[in-house]
Amino acid sequence: MADNTKFCPECGKKVAANAVVCTGCGVQLKPIGLGSGKNKMVAALLAFFLGGFGIQWFYLGKKSY
Ligand SMILES: [Zn+2]
């Protein structure tokens, strides 16, 4: 899907991927594909992996107990 649109997290309206404000509800959006977005992506991935590991450990611990 090579579209340059995204959906507003607030109202779900389809807006341009580089839009900074939703045209539907006016909420502030974060443009994707910019340098500043990379750190957030890494942080999100880290959180995901850490969370995944945490859940995995919890699950394994729970299972072995
Ligand atoms: Zn919106």
N, CA, C, O and the ligand as a Tripos MOL2 file, in Angstrom:
@<TRIPOS>MOLECULE
protein
  261   259    66     0     0
PROTEIN
NO_CHARGES

@<TRIPOS>ATOM
      1 N           0.8450   -1.1870    0.0000 N.3       1 MET1
      2 CA          0.0000    0.0000    0.0000 C.3       1 MET1
      3 C           0.8880    1.2470    0.0000 C.2       1 MET1
      4 O           1.3940    1.6580    1.0440 O.2       1 MET1
      5 N           1.0610    1.8130   -1.1250 N.am      2 ALA2
      6 CA          1.9570    2.9580   -1.2590 C.3       2 ALA2
      7 C           1.1630    4.2560   -1.1970 C.2       2 ALA2
      8 O           1.3300    5.1350   -2.0420 O.2       2 ALA2
      9 N           0.3250    4.3670   -0.2220 N.am      3 ASP3
     10 CA         -0.3990    5.6300   -0.0800 C.3       3 ASP3
     11 C           0.3030    6.4890    0.9670 C.2       3 ASP3
     12 O           0.9620    5.9910    1.8800 O.2       3 ASP3
     13 N           0.1390    7.7700    0.8030 N.am      4 ASN4
     14 CA          0.7440    8.6660    1.7800 C.3       4 ASN4
     15 C          -0.3340    9.2930    2.6420 C.2       4 ASN4
     16 O          -0.4120   10.5090    2.8190 O.2       4 ASN4
     17 N          -1.1570    8.4070    3.1650 N.am      5 THR5
     18 CA         -2.1950    8.8680    4.0720 C.3       5 THR5
     19 C          -2.1120    8.0750    5.3660 C.2       5 THR5
     20 O          -1.5250    6.9950    5.4170 O.2       5 THR5
     21 N          -2.7020    8.6240    6.3940 N.am      6 LYS6
     22 CA         -2.7870    7.9310    7.6670 C.3       6 LYS6
     23 C          -4.1510    8.2530    8.2650 C.2       6 LYS6
     24 O          -4.9050    9.0730    7.7410 O.2       6 LYS6
     25 N          -4.4400    7.5950    9.3590 N.am      7 PHE7
     26 CA         -5.7330    7.8230    9.9770 C.3       7 PHE7
     27 C          -5.5610    8.5640   11.2910 C.2       7 PHE7
     28 O          -4.6540    8.2830   12.0740 O.2       7 PHE7
     29 N          -6.4350    9.4980   11.5060 N.am      8 CYS8
     30 CA         -6.3840   10.2720   12.7380 C.3       8 CYS8
     31 C          -6.6810    9.3510   13.9190 C.2       8 CYS8
     32 O          -7.6770    8.6280   13.9000 O.2       8 CYS8
     33 N          -5.8260    9.3680   14.9520 N.am      9 PRO9
     34 CA         -6.0670    8.5120   16.1110 C.3       9 PRO9
     35 C          -7.2610    8.9650   16.9330 C.2       9 PRO9
     36 O          -7.7860    8.2050   17.7480 O.2       9 PRO9
     37 N          -7.6820   10.1810   16.7230 N.am     10 GLU10
     38 CA         -8.7900   10.7210   17.5150 C.3      10 GLU10
     39 C         -10.1410   10.4300   16.8770 C.2      10 GLU10
     40 O         -11.0480    9.9040   17.5220 O.2      10 GLU10
     41 N         -10.2600   10.7830   15.5890 N.am     11 CYS11
     42 CA        -11.5700   10.6570   14.9430 C.3      11 CYS11
     43 C         -11.5690    9.6000   13.8360 C.2      11 CYS11
     44 O         -12.6270    9.2300   13.3280 O.2      11 CYS11
     45 N         -10.3790    9.1140   13.4640 N.am     12 GLY12
     46 CA        -10.3110    8.0650   12.4570 C.3      12 GLY12
     47 C         -10.4000    8.5580   11.0360 C.2      12 GLY12
     48 O         -10.4820    7.7540   10.1070 O.2      12 GLY12
     49 N         -10.3860    9.8410   10.8490 N.am     13 LYS13
     50 CA        -10.4740   10.3990    9.4960 C.3      13 LYS13
     51 C          -9.1570   10.1820    8.7640 C.2      13 LYS13
     52 O          -8.0760   10.2400    9.3510 O.2      13 LYS13
     53 N          -9.2820    9.9300    7.4660 N.am     14 LYS14
     54 CA         -8.0830    9.7430    6.6410 C.3      14 LYS14
     55 C          -7.4830   11.0990    6.3210 C.2      14 LYS14
     56 O          -8.1360   11.9670    5.7420 O.2      14 LYS14
     57 N          -6.2380   11.2620    6.7050 N.am     15 VAL15
     58 CA         -5.5610   12.5390    6.4630 C.3      15 VAL15
     59 C          -4.2270   12.2640    5.7910 C.2      15 VAL15
     60 O          -3.7610   11.1250    5.7620 O.2      15 VAL15
     61 N          -3.6170   13.3030    5.2550 N.am     16 ALA16
     62 CA         -2.3080   13.1600    4.6210 C.3      16 ALA16
     63 C          -1.2810   12.7210    5.6480 C.2      16 ALA16
     64 O          -1.3240   13.1320    6.8070 O.2      16 ALA16
     65 N          -0.3550   11.8770    5.2050 N.am     17 ALA17
     66 CA          0.6290   11.3200    6.1280 C.3      17 ALA17
     67 C           1.4960   12.3980    6.7540 C.2      17 ALA17
     68 O           1.9630   12.2520    7.8840 O.2      17 ALA17
     69 N           1.7090   13.4740    6.0220 N.am     18 ASN18
     70 CA          2.5610   14.5430    6.5570 C.3      18 ASN18
     71 C           1.7440   15.6630    7.1850 C.2      18 ASN18
     72 O           2.2820   16.7240    7.5000 O.2      18 ASN18
     73 N           0.4610   15.4350    7.3650 N.am     19 ALA19
     74 CA         -0.3770   16.4420    8.0030 C.3      19 ALA19
     75 C          -0.0010   16.5630    9.4720 C.2      19 ALA19
     76 O           0.2500   15.5640   10.1460 O.2      19 ALA19
     77 N           0.0360   17.7800    9.9520 N.am     20 VAL20
     78 CA          0.3720   17.9930   11.3520 C.3      20 VAL20
     79 C          -0.8790   18.2340   12.1870 C.2      20 VAL20
     80 O          -0.8510   18.1400   13.4140 O.2      20 VAL20
     81 N          -1.9670   18.5450   11.5080 N.am     21 VAL21
     82 CA         -3.2360   18.7460   12.1990 C.3      21 VAL21
     83 C          -4.3090   17.9820   11.4460 C.2      21 VAL21
     84 O          -4.3570   18.0280   10.2170 O.2      21 VAL21
     85 N          -5.1660   17.2840   12.1680 N.am     22 CYS22
     86 CA         -6.2460   16.5390   11.5310 C.3      22 CYS22
     87 C          -7.2470   17.5060   10.9230 C.2      22 CYS22
     88 O          -7.6600   18.4770   11.5570 O.2      22 CYS22
     89 N          -7.6280   17.2260    9.6890 N.am     23 THR23
     90 CA         -8.6010   18.0920    9.0250 C.3      23 THR23
     91 C         -10.0190   17.7980    9.5050 C.2      23 THR23
     92 O         -10.9440   18.5660    9.2420 O.2      23 THR23
     93 N         -10.1800   16.6860   10.2070 N.am     24 GLY24
     94 CA        -11.5020   16.3190   10.6880 C.3      24 GLY24
     95 C         -11.8190   16.9270   12.0350 C.2      24 GLY24
     96 O         -12.8300   17.6080   12.2010 O.2      24 GLY24
     97 N         -10.9280   16.6720   13.0150 N.am     25 CYS25
     98 CA        -11.2080   17.1210   14.3750 C.3      25 CYS25
     99 C         -10.2240   18.1710   14.8590 C.2      25 CYS25
    100 O         -10.4230   18.7650   15.9190 O.2      25 CYS25
    101 N          -9.1600   18.4090   14.0910 N.am     26 GLY26
    102 CA         -8.2220   19.4670   14.4480 C.3      26 GLY26
    103 C          -7.1700   19.0600   15.4660 C.2      26 GLY26
    104 O          -6.4160   19.9050   15.9480 O.2      26 GLY26
    105 N          -7.1090   17.7630   15.8020 N.am     27 VAL27
    106 CA         -6.1150   17.3190   16.7650 C.3      27 VAL27
    107 C          -4.7260   17.3820   16.1330 C.2      27 VAL27
    108 O          -4.5840   17.2240   14.9200 O.2      27 VAL27
    109 N          -3.7260   17.6090   16.9380 N.am     28 GLN28
    110 CA         -2.3640   17.6960   16.4200 C.3      28 GLN28
    111 C          -1.8390   16.2970   16.1310 C.2      28 GLN28
    112 O          -1.9200   15.3950   16.9640 O.2      28 GLN28
    113 N          -1.2990   16.1430   14.9250 N.am     29 LEU29
    114 CA         -0.7800   14.8430   14.5010 C.3      29 LEU29
    115 C           0.7300   14.9290   14.3560 C.2      29 LEU29
    116 O           1.2950   16.0060   14.1680 O.2      29 LEU29
    117 N           1.3580   13.7860   14.4460 N.am     30 LYS30
    118 CA          2.8050   13.7480   14.2830 C.3      30 LYS30
    119 C           3.1260   13.2150   12.8950 C.2      30 LYS30
    120 O           2.7280   12.1010   12.5510 O.2      30 LYS30
    121 N           3.8340   13.9910   12.1020 N.am     31 PRO31
    122 CA          4.1970   13.5270   10.7650 C.3      31 PRO31
    123 C           5.1340   12.3370   10.8260 C.2      31 PRO31
    124 O           6.0360   12.2890   11.6620 O.2      31 PRO31
    125 N           4.9240   11.3920    9.9510 N.am     32 ILE32
    126 CA          5.7680   10.2090    9.9230 C.3      32 ILE32
    127 C           6.8530   10.3870    8.8750 C.2      32 ILE32
    128 O           6.7410   11.2360    7.9900 O.2      32 ILE32
    129 N           7.8900    9.5940    8.9770 N.am     33 GLY33
    130 CA          8.9530    9.6150    7.9770 C.3      33 GLY33
    131 C           9.9290   10.7600    8.1820 C.2      33 GLY33
    132 O          10.7260   11.0540    7.2910 O.2      33 GLY33
    133 N           9.8860   11.4020    9.3190 N.am     34 LEU34
    134 CA         10.8400   12.4600    9.6060 C.3      34 LEU34
    135 C          11.8680   11.9600   10.6080 C.2      34 LEU34
    136 O          11.6510   10.9630   11.2960 O.2      34 LEU34
    137 N          12.9880   12.6650   10.6800 N.am     35 GLY35
    138 CA         14.0930   12.2430   11.5450 C.3      35 GLY35
    139 C          13.6720   12.0880   12.9880 C.2      35 GLY35
    140 O          14.0990   11.1570   13.6710 O.2      35 GLY35
    141 N          12.8310   13.0020   13.4560 N.am     36 SER36
    142 CA         12.4510   12.9590   14.8620 C.3      36 SER36
    143 C          11.5760   11.7470   15.1540 C.2      36 SER36
    144 O          11.4590   11.3140   16.3000 O.2      36 SER36
    145 N          10.9740   11.2140   14.1200 N.am     37 GLY37
    146 CA         10.1000   10.0720   14.3350 C.3      37 GLY37
    147 C          10.8600    8.7820   14.5650 C.2      37 GLY37
    148 O          10.3010    7.8010   15.0540 O.2      37 GLY37
    149 N          12.1460    8.7830   14.2080 N.am     38 LYS38
    150 CA         12.9190    7.5530   14.2960 C.3      38 LYS38
    151 C          13.1140    7.1200   15.7480 C.2      38 LYS38
    152 O          12.9850    5.9440   16.0860 O.2      38 LYS38
    153 N          13.4260    8.0900   16.5860 N.am     39 ASN39
    154 CA         13.6380    7.7600   17.9910 C.3      39 ASN39
    155 C          12.3770    7.1780   18.6180 C.2      39 ASN39
    156 O          12.4280    6.2440   19.4180 O.2      39 ASN39
    157 N          11.2620    7.7510   18.2350 N.am     40 LYS40
    158 CA         10.0000    7.2370   18.7690 C.3      40 LYS40
    159 C           9.7610    5.8140   18.2870 C.2      40 LYS40
    160 O           9.2590    4.9620   19.0200 O.2      40 LYS40
    161 N          10.1320    5.5850   17.0420 N.am     41 MET41
    162 CA          9.9780    4.2460   16.4770 C.3      41 MET41
    163 C          10.8300    3.2640   17.2620 C.2      41 MET41
    164 O          10.3680    2.1850   17.6350 O.2      41 MET41
    165 N          12.0850    3.6460   17.5110 N.am     42 VAL42
    166 CA         12.9950    2.7790   18.2710 C.3      42 VAL42
    167 C          12.4460    2.5650   19.6680 C.2      42 VAL42
    168 O          12.4400    1.4470   20.1830 O.2      42 VAL42
    169 N          11.9890    3.6420   20.2710 N.am     43 ALA43
    170 CA         11.4420    3.5350   21.6210 C.3      43 ALA43
    171 C          10.2330    2.6130   21.6360 C.2      43 ALA43
    172 O          10.0600    1.8020   22.5460 O.2      43 ALA43
    173 N           9.4080    2.7530   20.6160 N.am     44 ALA44
    174 CA          8.2200    1.9060   20.5310 C.3      44 ALA44
    175 C           8.6240    0.4440   20.3530 C.2      44 ALA44
    176 O           8.0500   -0.4570   20.9640 O.2      44 ALA44
    177 N           9.6360    0.2320   19.4940 N.am     45 LEU45
    178 CA         10.1050   -1.1330   19.2640 C.3      45 LEU45
    179 C          10.7060   -1.7090   20.5380 C.2      45 LEU45
    180 O          10.4540   -2.8590   20.8980 O.2      45 LEU45
    181 N          11.5000   -0.8950   21.2060 N.am     46 LEU46
    182 CA         12.1080   -1.3420   22.4590 C.3      46 LEU46
    183 C          11.0270   -1.6830   23.4780 C.2      46 LEU46
    184 O          11.0750   -2.7150   24.1480 O.2      46 LEU46
    185 N          10.0610   -0.7900   23.5720 N.am     47 ALA47
    186 CA          8.9680   -1.0210   24.5140 C.3      47 ALA47
    187 C           8.2290   -2.3040   24.1620 C.2      47 ALA47
    188 O           7.8350   -3.0840   25.0280 O.2      47 ALA47
    189 N           8.0570   -2.4930   22.8570 N.am     48 PHE48
    190 CA          7.3560   -3.6810   22.3860 C.3      48 PHE48
    191 C           8.1370   -4.9370   22.7490 C.2      48 PHE48
    192 O           7.5820   -5.9120   23.2550 O.2      48 PHE48
    193 N           9.4580   -4.8880   22.4760 N.am     49 PHE49
    194 CA         10.2820   -6.0630   22.7400 C.3      49 PHE49
    195 C          10.4110   -6.3040   24.2400 C.2      49 PHE49
    196 O          10.3150   -7.4340   24.7180 O.2      49 PHE49
    197 N          10.6290   -5.2180   24.9660 N.am     50 LEU50
    198 CA         10.7510   -5.3560   26.4190 C.3      50 LEU50
    199 C           9.4400   -5.8650   26.9980 C.2      50 LEU50
    200 O           9.4140   -6.7500   27.8540 O.2      50 LEU50
    201 N           8.3680   -5.2880   26.5140 N.am     51 GLY51
    202 CA          7.0530   -5.7180   26.9730 C.3      51 GLY51
    203 C           6.8130   -7.1730   26.6020 C.2      51 GLY51
    204 O           6.2640   -7.9520   27.3820 O.2      51 GLY51
    205 N           7.2380   -7.5210   25.3900 N.am     52 GLY52
    206 CA          7.0840   -8.8910   24.9200 C.3      52 GLY52
    207 C           7.8850   -9.8540   25.7800 C.2      52 GLY52
    208 O           7.4100  -10.9300   26.1440 O.2      52 GLY52
    209 N           9.1170   -9.4450   26.1000 N.am     53 PHE53
    210 CA          9.9560  -10.2850   26.9430 C.3      53 PHE53
    211 C           9.3440  -10.4110   28.3330 C.2      53 PHE53
    212 O           9.3200  -11.4840   28.9350 O.2      53 PHE53
    213 N           8.8510   -9.2780   28.8190 N.am     54 GLY54
    214 CA          8.2420   -9.2860   30.1470 C.3      54 GLY54
    215 C           7.0680  -10.2470   30.1930 C.2      54 GLY54
    216 O           6.9250  -11.0440   31.1200 O.2      54 GLY54
    217 N           6.2440  -10.1510   29.1820 N.am     55 ILE55
    218 CA          5.0730  -11.0200   29.1150 C.3      55 ILE55
    219 C           5.5150  -12.4720   28.9830 C.2      55 ILE55
    220 O           4.9350  -13.3790   29.5800 O.2      55 ILE55
    221 N           6.5610  -12.6630   28.1830 N.am     56 GLN56
    222 CA          7.0570  -14.0150   27.9710 C.3      56 GLN56
    223 C           7.5880  -14.6130   29.2780 C.2      56 GLN56
    224 O           7.3030  -15.7600   29.6220 O.2      56 GLN56
    225 N           8.3760  -13.7890   30.0010 N.am     57 TRP57
    226 CA          8.9210  -14.2670   31.2650 C.3      57 TRP57
    227 C           7.7970  -14.5460   32.2500 C.2      57 TRP57
    228 O           7.7890  -15.5540   32.9560 O.2      57 TRP57
    229 N           6.8570  -13.6270   32.2710 N.am     58 PHE58
    230 CA          5.7320  -13.7850   33.1790 C.3      58 PHE58
    231 C           4.9600  -15.0620   32.8430 C.2      58 PHE58
    232 O           4.5500  -15.8280   33.7140 O.2      58 PHE58
    233 N           4.7880  -15.2430   31.5540 N.am     59 TYR59
    234 CA          4.0460  -16.4080   31.0850 C.3      59 TYR59
    235 C           4.8040  -17.6910   31.4230 C.2      59 TYR59
    236 O           4.2230  -18.6580   31.9150 O.2      59 TYR59
    237 N           6.1180  -17.6840   31.1490 N.am     60 LEU60
    238 CA          6.9310  -18.8620   31.4410 C.3      60 LEU60
    239 C           6.9620  -19.1290   32.9390 C.2      60 LEU60
    240 O           6.8250  -20.2630   33.3990 O.2      60 LEU60
    241 N           7.1510  -18.0180   33.6990 N.am     61 GLY61
    242 CA          7.1990  -18.1660   35.1560 C.3      61 GLY61
    243 C           5.8980  -18.7190   35.6840 C.2      61 GLY61
    244 O           5.8790  -19.5840   36.5590 O.2      61 GLY61
    245 N           4.8310  -18.2190   35.1510 N.am     62 LYS62
    246 CA          3.5170  -18.6520   35.5900 C.3      62 LYS62
    247 C           3.3000  -20.1340   35.2380 C.2      62 LYS62
    248 O           2.6950  -20.9060   35.9810 O.2      62 LYS62
    249 N           3.8310  -20.4740   34.0650 N.am     63 LYS63
    250 CA          3.6190  -21.8230   33.5740 C.3      63 LYS63
    251 C           4.4050  -22.8530   34.3920 C.2      63 LYS63
    252 O           3.9380  -23.9580   34.6670 O.2      63 LYS63
    253 N           5.6550  -22.4260   34.7770 N.am     64 SER64
    254 CA          6.5070  -23.3940   35.4770 C.3      64 SER64
    255 C           6.1460  -23.5060   36.9440 C.2      64 SER64
    256 O           6.4730  -24.4940   37.6000 O.2      64 SER64
    257 N           5.4610  -22.4740   37.4640 N.am     65 TYR65
    258 CA          5.0970  -22.5540   38.8700 C.3      65 TYR65
    259 C           3.9710  -23.5550   39.1400 C.2      65 TYR65
    260 O           3.5600  -23.7280   40.2870 O.2      65 TYR65
    261 ZN         -9.2020   13.7570   13.7560 Zn       66 ZN66
@<TRIPOS>BOND
     1     1     2 1
     2     2     3 1
     3     3     4 2
     4     3     5 am
     5     5     6 1
     6     6     7 1
     7     7     8 2
     8     7     9 am
     9     9    10 1
    10    10    11 1
    11    11    12 2
    12    11    13 am
    13    13    14 1
    14    14    15 1
    15    15    16 2
    16    15    17 am
    17    17    18 1
    18    18    19 1
    19    19    20 2
    20    19    21 am
    21    21    22 1
    22    22    23 1
    23    23    24 2
    24    23    25 am
    25    25    26 1
    26    26    27 1
    27    27    28 2
    28    27    29 am
    29    29    30 1
    30    30    31 1
    31    31    32 2
    32    31    33 am
    33    33    34 1
    34    34    35 1
    35    35    36 2
    36    35    37 am
    37    37    38 1
    38    38    39 1
    39    39    40 2
    40    39    41 am
    41    41    42 1
    42    42    43 1
    43    43    44 2
    44    43    45 am
    45    45    46 1
    46    46    47 1
    47    47    48 2
    48    47    49 am
    49    49    50 1
    50    50    51 1
    51    51    52 2
    52    51    53 am
    53    53    54 1
    54    54    55 1
    55    55    56 2
    56    55    57 am
    57    57    58 1
    58    58    59 1
    59    59    60 2
    60    59    61 am
    61    61    62 1
    62    62    63 1
    63    63    64 2
    64    63    65 am
    65    65    66 1
    66    66    67 1
    67    67    68 2
    68    67    69 am
    69    69    70 1
    70    70    71 1
    71    71    72 2
    72    71    73 am
    73    73    74 1
    74    74    75 1
    75    75    76 2
    76    75    77 am
    77    77    78 1
    78    78    79 1
    79    79    80 2
    80    79    81 am
    81    81    82 1
    82    82    83 1
    83    83    84 2
    84    83    85 am
    85    85    86 1
    86    86    87 1
    87    87    88 2
    88    87    89 am
    89    89    90 1
    90    90    91 1
    91    91    92 2
    92    91    93 am
    93    93    94 1
    94    94    95 1
    95    95    96 2
    96    95    97 am
    97    97    98 1
    98    98    99 1
    99    99   100 2
   100    99   101 am
   101   101   102 1
   102   102   103 1
   103   103   104 2
   104   103   105 am
   105   105   106 1
   106   106   107 1
   107   107   108 2
   108   107   109 am
   109   109   110 1
   110   110   111 1
   111   111   112 2
   112   111   113 am
   113   113   114 1
   114   114   115 1
   115   115   116 2
   116   115   117 am
   117   117   118 1
   118   118   119 1
   119   119   120 2
   120   119   121 am
   121   121   122 1
   122   122   123 1
   123   123   124 2
   124   123   125 am
   125   125   126 1
   126   126   127 1
   127   127   128 2
   128   127   129 am
   129   129   130 1
   130   130   131 1
   131   131   132 2
   132   131   133 am
   133   133   134 1
   134   134   135 1
   135   135   136 2
   136   135   137 am
   137   137   138 1
   138   138   139 1
   139   139   140 2
   140   139   141 am
   141   141   142 1
   142   142   143 1
   143   143   144 2
   144   143   145 am
   145   145   146 1
   146   146   147 1
   147   147   148 2
   148   147   149 am
   149   149   150 1
   150   150   151 1
   151   151   152 2
   152   151   153 am
   153   153   154 1
   154   154   155 1
   155   155   156 2
   156   155   157 am
   157   157   158 1
   158   158   159 1
   159   159   160 2
   160   159   161 am
   161   161   162 1
   162   162   163 1
   163   163   164 2
   164   163   165 am
   165   165   166 1
   166   166   167 1
   167   167   168 2
   168   167   169 am
   169   169   170 1
   170   170   171 1
   171   171   172 2
   172   171   173 am
   173   173   174 1
   174   174   175 1
   175   175   176 2
   176   175   177 am
   177   177   178 1
   178   178   179 1
   179   179   180 2
   180   179   181 am
   181   181   182 1
   182   182   183 1
   183   183   184 2
   184   183   185 am
   185   185   186 1
   186   186   187 1
   187   187   188 2
   188   187   189 am
   189   189   190 1
   190   190   191 1
   191   191   192 2
   192   191   193 am
   193   193   194 1
   194   194   195 1
   195   195   196 2
   196   195   197 am
   197   197   198 1
   198   198   199 1
   199   199   200 2
   200   199   201 am
   201   201   202 1
   202   202   203 1
   203   203   204 2
   204   203   205 am
   205   205   206 1
   206   206   207 1
   207   207   208 2
   208   207   209 am
   209   209   210 1
   210   210   211 1
   211   211   212 2
   212   211   213 am
   213   213   214 1
   214   214   215 1
   215   215   216 2
   216   215   217 am
   217   217   218 1
   218   218   219 1
   219   219   220 2
   220   219   221 am
   221   221   222 1
   222   222   223 1
   223   223   224 2
   224   223   225 am
   225   225   226 1
   226   226   227 1
   227   227   228 2
   228   227   229 am
   229   229   230 1
   230   230   231 1
   231   231   232 2
   232   231   233 am
   233   233   234 1
   234   234   235 1
   235   235   236 2
   236   235   237 am
   237   237   238 1
   238   238   239 1
   239   239   240 2
   240   239   241 am
   241   241   242 1
   242   242   243 1
   243   243   244 2
   244   243   245 am
   245   245   246 1
   246   246   247 1
   247   247   248 2
   248   247   249 am
   249   249   250 1
   250   250   251 1
   251   251   252 2
   252   251   253 am
   253   253   254 1
   254   254   255 1
   255   255   256 2
   256   255   257 am
   257   257   258 1
   258   258   259 1
   259   259   260 2
@<TRIPOS>SUBSTRUCTURE
     1 MET1         2 RESIDUE 1 A MET
     2 ALA2         6 RESIDUE 1 A ALA
     3 ASP3        10 RESIDUE 1 A ASP
     4 ASN4        14 RESIDUE 1 A ASN
     5 THR5        18 RESIDUE 1 A THR
     6 LYS6        22 RESIDUE 1 A LYS
     7 PHE7        26 RESIDUE 1 A PHE
     8 CYS8        30 RESIDUE 1 A CYS
     9 PRO9        34 RESIDUE 1 A PRO
    10 GLU10       38 RESIDUE 1 A GLU
    11 CYS11       42 RESIDUE 1 A CYS
    12 GLY12       46 RESIDUE 1 A GLY
    13 LYS13       50 RESIDUE 1 A LYS
    14 LYS14       54 RESIDUE 1 A LYS
    15 VAL15       58 RESIDUE 1 A VAL
    16 ALA16       62 RESIDUE 1 A ALA
    17 ALA17       66 RESIDUE 1 A ALA
    18 ASN18       70 RESIDUE 1 A ASN
    19 ALA19       74 RESIDUE 1 A ALA
    20 VAL20       78 RESIDUE 1 A VAL
    21 VAL21       82 RESIDUE 1 A VAL
    22 CYS22       86 RESIDUE 1 A CYS
    23 THR23       90 RESIDUE 1 A THR
    24 GLY24       94 RESIDUE 1 A GLY
    25 CYS25       98 RESIDUE 1 A CYS
    26 GLY26      102 RESIDUE 1 A GLY
    27 VAL27      106 RESIDUE 1 A VAL
    28 GLN28      110 RESIDUE 1 A GLN
    29 LEU29      114 RESIDUE 1 A LEU
    30 LYS30      118 RESIDUE 1 A LYS
    31 PRO31      122 RESIDUE 1 A PRO
    32 ILE32      126 RESIDUE 1 A ILE
    33 GLY33      130 RESIDUE 1 A GLY
    34 LEU34      134 RESIDUE 1 A LEU
    35 GLY35      138 RESIDUE 1 A GLY
    36 SER36      142 RESIDUE 1 A SER
    37 GLY37      146 RESIDUE 1 A GLY
    38 LYS38      150 RESIDUE 1 A LYS
    39 ASN39      154 RESIDUE 1 A ASN
    40 LYS40      158 RESIDUE 1 A LYS
    41 MET41      162 RESIDUE 1 A MET
    42 VAL42      166 RESIDUE 1 A VAL
    43 ALA43      170 RESIDUE 1 A ALA
    44 ALA44      174 RESIDUE 1 A ALA
    45 LEU45      178 RESIDUE 1 A LEU
    46 LEU46      182 RESIDUE 1 A LEU
    47 ALA47      186 RESIDUE 1 A ALA
    48 PHE48      190 RESIDUE 1 A PHE
    49 PHE49      194 RESIDUE 1 A PHE
    50 LEU50      198 RESIDUE 1 A LEU
    51 GLY51      202 RESIDUE 1 A GLY
    52 GLY52      206 RESIDUE 1 A GLY
    53 PHE53      210 RESIDUE 1 A PHE
    54 GLY54      214 RESIDUE 1 A GLY
    55 ILE55      218 RESIDUE 1 A ILE
    56 GLN56      222 RESIDUE 1 A GLN
    57 TRP57      226 RESIDUE 1 A TRP
    58 PHE58      230 RESIDUE 1 A PHE
    59 TYR59      234 RESIDUE 1 A TYR
    60 LEU60      238 RESIDUE 1 A LEU
    61 GLY61      242 RESIDUE 1 A GLY
    62 LYS62      246 RESIDUE 1 A LYS
    63 LYS63      250 RESIDUE 1 A LYS
    64 SER64      254 RESIDUE 1 A SER
    65 TYR65      258 RESIDUE 1 A TYR
    66 ZN66       261 GROUP 0 **** ****
